Amino acid sequence: GDYTYSNVVTAFIKLEQLIYSIYPNPADTKELTIAIKSPKTENVELHLVNSVGVQICYRTIELQANLQVNVDITEFCSLVPGVYYATIVGNAYMSNRKILVK
C-alpha cells in the first residue's frame, strides 16, 4: 500500500508538581508529619497502606497555591510498628514513599 510521512513535531509538556516530605522517617507511633506544597490551589489525596497492601487511612488535603501545609498523620491514623507506603495523588500527579515506623 501507499504511505506518507508527516513532519516531526517537538512537544514540550510542563507538569507542575507537588513538593512534599514525610518526616521523621523512620518514625515512631506518636508522630509522623507530611509537609506538602503545590504551585496551584488543589485537593490532593493521601493514602497510607501497610506492607501487605491494606489501606490503613485516607485523607483529602486542601492546598492553597504556594503555601505549605503540615499534616500530622497520627492525628487521624493509628500506627503500629511496621512498613507503610504513603501515596499522594494530585491533578496529573501521583507519588509513593516508603515509611518505617519503629
Buried (B, 14 or more C-beta within 10 A) or exposed (E): EEEEEEEEEEEEEEEEEBEBEBEEBEBEEEEBBBEBBBEEEBEBEBBBBBEEEEEBBEBEBEBEEEEEBEBEBBEEBEBEEBEBBBBBBBEEBEEEBEBEBE
